[in-house]
Amino acid sequence: MHGFENYKEKLLTEQIEEQIIDYIAKEQIESGKRLPNEFVLAEKFGVGRSTLREAVKLLVARGVLTVRHGSGTYVASPIPIDDDPLGVRGIDDKISLAMDFVNVRLMLEPEIAAQAALNATEEDIKILTELCDRLEEKILKDEPYIREDIEFHTFIAKCSKNRVVEQLIPIIDTAVLLFVNVTHKTLIIETIKTHRAVTEAIRDHDSISAKTSMLMHIIHNRDKIKEIKEARDIDNPNDENIRT
């Protein structure tokens, strides 16, 4: 019984860990900025201070947070080290980086979706539908959904049955994570509709529809990043460090 309680505590800690990452993205807390104190955060997430501290320790190890004794807890990077296989964590201009990533996604993911529609098994389709349902539920409940979003796109790549494509999954994962962090979950309806359209096309083994639905999904993403980037550049016309 004691072991079960430890297991539950571990799950709760991991849940709070992901909620802190989502909170950083939603509140647009930049690298170097301080988080509210642990009393405020513990109350916000509805957990004890010990659970919060364990979650903070995990995020320190992942490179998301840093603790300055006597000063507080600060954001080191919104992208965890273990979610940064491409080594882009050190690039300061995350908006321009997100644009670079979405352009790469335009080259890759529509065709990957088409291949998934041709090669997905019935078991694959069942899993993909469950992932789509779970992601949609999280979005509608305004719960953290970054992990589910990544799992959805990752599984489509796996459904392609192309071993080279599977090696590209870190690109897709990092792109999805960065997009959600940069846009702060503003494309709710578009995300739900296009994810569902891609899922149904793969279910029907309709490669053309899968390709065009994924294309539309990524175009929505690109338009949003472009809008954010243009607004940023207008607000900071003389800052060459943030312009590409």
C-alpha atoms as one frame of an Amber mdcrd trajectory, in Angstrom:
protein
   0.000   0.000   0.000   2.880   2.319   0.804   4.315   1.629  -2.652   1.000
   2.561  -4.263   0.955   5.874  -2.410   4.475   6.611  -3.655   3.348   5.794
  -7.183   0.386   8.163  -6.904   2.657  10.908  -5.592   5.016  10.378  -8.524
   2.140  10.673 -11.000   0.902  13.840  -9.300   4.390  15.353  -9.390   4.712
  14.611 -13.105   1.290  16.143 -13.712   2.280  19.341 -11.883   5.550  19.372
 -13.824   3.629  19.504 -17.126   1.180  22.068 -15.755   4.064  24.374 -14.843
   5.414  24.101 -18.407   1.957  24.912 -19.750   1.594  27.804 -17.282   4.904
  29.288 -18.479   3.670  29.137 -22.069   0.178  30.444 -21.331   1.424  33.388
 -19.253   4.213  34.127 -21.771   6.889  34.036 -19.072  10.195  34.563 -20.865
  13.604  33.135 -20.040  15.134  34.947 -17.080  11.777  35.922 -15.556  10.836
  34.833 -12.043   7.878  32.583 -11.234   5.463  33.403  -8.407   6.568  32.046
  -5.029   5.825  28.452  -4.033   2.864  29.419  -1.817   1.110  31.000  -4.806
   1.978  28.154  -7.190   0.999  25.423  -4.732  -2.398  27.059  -4.251  -2.813
  27.601  -8.002  -2.184  23.942  -8.834  -4.003  22.617  -5.770  -1.079  20.657
  -4.313   1.116  20.714  -1.258   4.411  22.565  -1.216   6.381  19.315  -1.085
   4.791  18.113  -4.340   5.458  21.472  -5.957   9.104  21.383  -4.874   9.549
  17.918  -6.395   8.047  19.145  -9.679  10.388  22.151  -9.636  13.374  19.829
  -9.076  12.373  17.803 -12.133  12.090  20.961 -14.225  15.471  22.182 -13.014
  16.954  18.866 -14.172  15.212  19.313 -17.554  16.657  22.795 -17.971  13.295
  24.586 -17.800  13.772  26.254 -14.401  16.649  27.451 -12.275  16.506  28.121
  -8.534  18.426  31.075  -7.105  18.605  30.622  -3.369  17.306  33.645  -1.551
  15.849  35.062  -4.764  13.338  32.601  -6.198  12.640  30.278  -9.107  13.297
  31.543 -12.631  12.525  30.325 -16.143  15.687  29.076 -17.831  14.035  27.953
 -21.088  10.447  27.092 -22.122  11.870  24.108 -24.058  13.091  21.259 -21.799
  16.546  19.834 -22.546  15.105  16.365 -23.095  12.673  17.832 -25.644  15.517
  19.534 -27.546  17.220  16.809 -29.605  18.069  19.300 -32.368  20.010  21.646
 -30.114  17.891  24.758 -30.763  17.308  25.597 -27.114  20.008  28.286 -27.144
  18.415  30.283 -29.987  16.888  33.399 -28.425  14.481  34.385 -31.199  11.867
  31.695 -30.629   9.322  33.310 -32.968  11.632  33.217 -35.986  12.714  29.718
 -34.988   9.063  28.655 -34.883   8.663  30.011 -38.424  11.672  27.989 -39.592
  10.198  24.874 -38.036   6.744  25.360 -39.511   8.284  25.788 -42.960  10.051
  22.446 -42.529   6.773  20.900 -41.401   5.146  22.135 -44.608   7.774  20.200
 -46.560   7.337  16.992 -44.563   4.078  16.423 -42.747   1.465  16.581 -45.535
   3.257  13.790 -47.397   3.784  11.868 -44.150   0.029  12.049 -43.520  -0.622
  10.774 -47.055   1.682   7.804 -46.450  -0.014   7.165 -43.106  -3.390   6.989
 -44.875  -2.012   4.359 -47.242  -0.199   2.247 -44.645  -2.021   2.578 -41.300
  -3.419  -0.676 -39.915  -6.803  -0.974 -38.228  -5.040  -1.037 -34.867  -3.116
   2.114 -35.832  -6.363   3.857 -36.744  -7.912   2.887 -33.418  -4.951   4.324
 -31.505  -4.855   7.479 -33.632  -8.577   8.082 -33.066  -8.098   7.676 -29.313
  -5.215  10.145 -29.394  -7.332  12.633 -31.350 -10.233  12.228 -28.906  -7.994
  12.697 -25.865  -6.303  15.750 -27.374  -9.648  17.336 -28.247 -10.964  16.682
 -24.740  -7.922  18.339 -23.164  -8.231  21.379 -25.434 -11.943  21.836 -24.709
 -11.335  21.555 -20.957  -8.514  24.117 -21.225  -6.108  21.582 -19.745  -2.418
  21.238 -20.681  -2.268  19.394 -23.993   1.277  19.809 -25.314   2.190  16.176
 -24.662  -0.979  14.894 -26.375  -0.392  17.165 -29.376   3.132  15.799 -29.761
   1.925  12.203 -29.385  -0.698  12.763 -32.105   1.764  14.015 -34.711   4.395
  11.475 -33.681   1.981   8.597 -34.154   0.992   9.788 -37.639   4.675   9.629
 -38.555   4.840   6.088 -37.196   1.753   5.149 -39.213   3.653   5.992 -42.391
   5.673   2.766 -41.810   8.713   4.558 -43.206  11.792   3.977 -41.069  13.483
   7.158 -42.306  10.421   9.229 -41.439  10.553   7.842 -37.904  14.043   9.346
 -37.585  12.504  12.744 -38.372  10.112  12.567 -35.420  12.350  14.791 -33.199
  11.888  17.594 -35.752   8.110  17.224 -35.581   8.092  16.951 -31.782  10.219
  20.068 -31.288   8.175  22.010 -33.847   4.867  21.187 -32.119   6.250  22.063
 -28.685   7.682  25.363 -29.900   4.478  26.281 -31.749   2.302  25.797 -28.660
   4.757  27.792 -26.536   4.948  30.676 -29.027   1.239  30.941 -29.860  -0.075
  30.265 -26.360  -2.931  28.043 -27.506  -4.762  30.610 -29.663  -5.773  28.269
 -32.517  -8.215  26.150 -30.531 -11.034  25.653 -33.067  -8.699  25.316 -36.043
  -6.594  22.728 -34.216  -9.610  20.604 -33.300 -11.106  20.718 -36.807  -7.921
  19.984 -38.724  -6.747  17.234 -36.367 -10.128  15.557 -36.747 -10.010  15.925
 -40.534  -6.557  14.326 -40.697  -7.658  11.482 -38.439 -10.773  10.747 -40.507
  -8.815  10.843 -43.763  -6.289   8.331 -42.436  -9.157   6.192 -41.150 -10.678
   6.192 -44.643  -7.286   5.485 -46.266  -7.792   8.667 -48.302  -4.235   9.830
 -48.947  -5.197  13.000 -50.851  -7.551  14.167 -48.114  -4.985  13.321 -45.439
  -2.360  15.349 -47.267  -4.586  18.391 -47.836  -5.984  18.307 -44.284  -2.490
  18.241 -42.806  -1.452  21.006 -45.200  -4.374  23.143 -44.013  -3.482  22.419
 -40.381   0.093  23.587 -40.823  -0.919  26.619 -42.907  -3.125  27.748 -40.005
  -0.095  27.356 -37.732   2.167  29.261 -40.112  -0.316  32.126 -40.499  -0.517
  32.511 -36.720   3.273  32.559 -36.318   3.554  35.073 -39.171   0.955  37.293
 -37.468   2.855  37.153 -34.159   6.198  37.803 -35.855   4.902  40.804 -37.819
   3.351  42.312 -34.694   6.610  41.786 -32.804   8.662  43.433 -35.558   6.313
  46.442 -35.679   6.656  46.890 -31.914  10.457  46.568 -32.104  11.427  48.112
 -35.474  15.005  48.953 -34.480  15.943  45.768 -32.653  18.078  43.837 -35.127
  18.721  41.077 -32.579  15.185  39.740 -32.929  14.720  40.153 -36.670  15.673
  37.651 -39.334
